[in-house]
Amino acid sequence: MSGDELALEQEYLTELYAHVDALREQAAARVESGGDPDTVAVWQSELSRLDGIEHGLCFGRLDMNDGTCAYIGRTGVFRESDDEQLLVDWRAPLARAFYTATAADPQGVRRRRRITTRGRTVVAVDDELLDSDGSEGHLVGEAALLAAVTAERTGRMREIVTTLQAEQDSIIRSAERGVLVVQGGPGTGKTAVALHRVAYLLYTHEHLRNRGVLVVGPSRIFLDYIGQVLPGLGENRVVASTIAELGDGLGFGELDPEAERKGSARMAEEIAHAVRSRVRVPEEPVEVFFEDQPLTLATESCHRAVSKAREAGLPHNQARLVFQNELVGSLADLLVERMESVVLDDDGRALDGGSADGSLGAADLRALSAAGVVVDPDDAAPHEMIDAADRDGLRASLLADDGIVAALDEVWPELAADDVVTELIGSAPRTSADVALLDEAAAVLGTGSGKGVFGHIVIDEAQELSEMQWRMLMRRCPSRSMTLVGDLAQTGTSSGARSWGQMLAPHVADRWRLAELTVNYRTPSEIMEATVDLLAGTGLRPPKSVRSSGEVPWLERVSREALGELVGEIAAKHETGQLAVIAPPHLVPELAAVLEVPHPVELTESIVVLEPNQAKGLEFDSVLIVEPAEILGAGGFGRSDLYVSMTRATRRLGVACVQEVPEPLAGMAPREGSAARP
């Protein structure tokens, strides 16, 4: 590409940054000026958004057949003087051709130019001529893509906005409503696609900006890994959380041997039954006292109040208030009846002989006559001395009486989610599997989920969720607008998904759609070939790799005593990018100490040591798997864990075996130049 073309694009890029800088200065000034907190927050958010798009502001240009051109970037930029659009947001309809136009279907595009920048400097431009007859040459659109997938890893996921492929773009721009399942094997970019879809939906659907979007990931490590993607796409209005963190911020990280039972939807029935069974109507009448007056909680009255509360259809603790009001109403009526049956003289003294219906009996009339009081016959008829306000006050007094409330609570107690779950599982909630139980109990009790509801939810590694966790997340999205990302071949828990339809049917029936990503952009073909035997018999097809690395995956047998030496040797030879050592949990602290790397892991380090379940969704330049037989034998889903571990690498894969070599790896080549290790 000529220097003139680079200079042309540099001049344009400089103008774009000048406009963005002006917007940034305006936002900063509004923040510094203070004022209404909500207004300041809006401008602070805008300032963060502008900071997020600093890198790679403009990355493309479309030259159309009609002579017009459009620059494509991370946000829309307009010239204030004449409202001319200088930069088209990648999510706008006009930008779609940048990702989907081909020589067979140019969509009116004559030339697609990819602009590579470093900071604010244009360093390269690559052109694809889509209507060329061959005389001008033709560049395929793989150069930028391959450069991106082979670039060194940094411990943070990159966005793929500059290299989106047509099958990815189609998913990103699909309709917002309903549940979209994105099924894709390792390296297909499904996580990046889901995040770009979030940015697209926020751009095109105003209501989501107010209702909010929740991104659920498998671990905090993973969420930190993807944390820079959305800000880089100009969006910072998303809540990111793990399942455990949705449990009111409690950190449940412990493995749970009862996870399968706790994840079953049957637990919802058990929780509902446990709560319902705490309402116990006494078999015999219960005597209580109010201001030294004996009152009776009749069994029949209790049954009637319980039935009324059940009919209200409210959660337990709210229905309890209906029960209390009904039963206290009965007690208040009893007290009113007693007071109405007593006639008082002018000095407030009771005259005996009053009738229960409020009329004056013969004894009352005689007593009043003896007292010199002449009673009009009409006044002797039934009448009420206590009005509606008095009755309301009496009910309030009854509800404020500790003894009365204690008696009512014996029948219908107020409950807390922690107590319900503790009684059900026999111990205090402490693991991630318990979070969904707490959430279910809170829903039954009406004590709230603690995190609110959202307009759209994205769930990564969705195949890992249990039935109870699905119930928990569905409560947070009443509209059932979701993007689910996963791979059934990577299901690593016994309570996870075996089919999408089976997992979603209780919540959306058949109102969901499946989109599949079939191309592996990350993992070289050599590594994918080494995993073929792991998928044998599963009925699942691995995604097709688009490239070869030229690096043959290797395997080496090593003694337990020499394991640290081998790992240290591999690490010493590691020079560029990131190396991940993936090992069974009990070996991770030891290997981290050998390599002198942080434990718990810091993903931005050049060398990291991880457990297999921590590696899900991540990618590294090189991967060394330690003791695959132990990973493979760890429960019924060890095959999935080993498959995940082997497909994290973009360049090199090595395997170190202390035990016997697992059969699915028996065909791997020995490490070149390795020495026997006793």
Secondary structure, 3 states (H helix, E strand, C coil): CCHHHHHHHHHHHHHHHHHHHHHHHHHHHHHHHCCCHHHHHHHHHHHHHHHHCCCCCEEEEEEECCCCEEEEECCCEEECCCCEEEEEECCCHHHCHHHHCCCCCCCCEEEEEEEEEECCEEEEEEEEECCCCCCCCCCCCHHHHHHHHHCCCCCCCCCCCCCCCHHHHHHHCCCCCCEEEEEECCCCCHHHHHHHHHHHHHHHCHHHHHHCEEEEECCHHHHHHHCCHHHHCCCCCEEEEECHHHCCCCCCCECCCCHHHHHCCHHHHHHHHHHHCCCCCCCCCEEEEECCEEEEECHHHHHHHHHHHHHCCCCHHHHHHHHHHHHHHHHHHHHHHHHHCCEECCCCCEECCCCCCCCCCHHHHHHHHHCCCCCCHHHHCCCCCCCHHHHHHHHHHHHHCHHHHHHHHHHCCCCCHHHHHHHHHCCCCCEHHHHHHHHHHHHHHCCCCCCCCCCEEEECCHHHCCHHHHHHHHHCCCCCCEEEEECHHHCCCCCCCCCHHHHHHHHHCCCEEEEEECEECCCCHHHHHHCHHHHCCCCCCCCEECCCCCCCCEEEECCCCCHHHHHHHHHHHCCCCCEEEECCHHHHHHHHHHHCCCCCCCCCCCEEEECHHHCCCCCEEEEEEECHHHHHCCCCCHHHHHHHHHCCEEEEEEEEECCCCCHHHCCCEECCCCCCCC
